[in-house]
Amino acid sequence: MQYDAAKKSTGIAYLLWFFLGWFGAHRFYLGQTGTGAAMAMISVVSWITVFIAIGFVGFIVIGVWWLVDALLIPGIATRVNQELATRLSGI
């Protein structure tokens, strides 16, 4: 029962990826807080520096990262759910 309440949904991760992926919301949801914070910081700095043309580099980095994450989300969700099941089983 605890597993069902705490497991991560790939569908929700994809919704967060699609709508808020530029800020790393899907990574925060999947427990990847470090990389989620990195995505959020790069996005914010890119928006701030876009007026001096440096921000476009950050947008390119985040855009590529965002697209690659579309392929990584199922694996991350599976790994997180497996770790949760192991932790709850006490092994």
WOHULIN-V205059 format. One record per pair of residues at least 12 apart in sequence whose ideal C-beta (glycine too) atoms are under 7 Angstrom apart, sorted by sequence separation. I is the first residue (numbers start at 1). J is the second residue. D is the distance in Angstrom with one decimal. If there is no record, write none. Layout:
i->I j->J d->D
i->I j->J d->D
This chain:
i->24 j->36 d->3.6
i->27 j->39 d->6.4
i->46 j->58 d->3.1
i->13 j->26 d->4.9
i->16 j->29 d->5.3
i->24 j->37 d->6.9
i->45 j->58 d->6.0
i->46 j->59 d->5.1
i->24 j->39 d->3.2
i->13 j->29 d->5.7
i->23 j->39 d->6.4
i->24 j->40 d->4.9
i->42 j->58 d->5.0
i->46 j->62 d->6.7
i->12 j->29 d->6.6
i->13 j->30 d->5.8
i->23 j->40 d->4.8
i->42 j->61 d->6.2
i->43 j->62 d->5.6
i->23 j->43 d->5.4
i->42 j->62 d->5.5
i->8 j->29 d->6.7
i->22 j->43 d->5.1
i->8 j->30 d->5.7
i->39 j->62 d->6.3
i->39 j->65 d->6.5
i->22 j->62 d->5.8
i->26 j->69 d->6.6
i->22 j->66 d->6.4
i->32 j->76 d->6.7
i->21 j->66 d->4.9
i->30 j->76 d->5.0
i->26 j->73 d->6.5
i->30 j->77 d->6.1
i->21 j->69 d->6.7
i->31 j->80 d->5.5
i->30 j->80 d->5.6
i->17 j->69 d->6.0
i->17 j->70 d->6.6
i->17 j->73 d->6.2
i->14 j->73 d->6.1
i->13 j->73 d->5.0
i->10 j->73 d->6.2
i->10 j->74 d->5.5
i->13 j->77 d->5.7
i->10 j->77 d->4.7
i->8 j->77 d->5.0
i->8 j->80 d->5.2
i->8 j->81 d->6.0
i->7 j->81 d->4.9
i->7 j->84 d->6.2
i->6 j->84 d->5.8
i->3 j->84 d->6.3
i->3 j->85 d->5.8
i->3 j->88 d->5.5
i->2 j->88 d->5.6
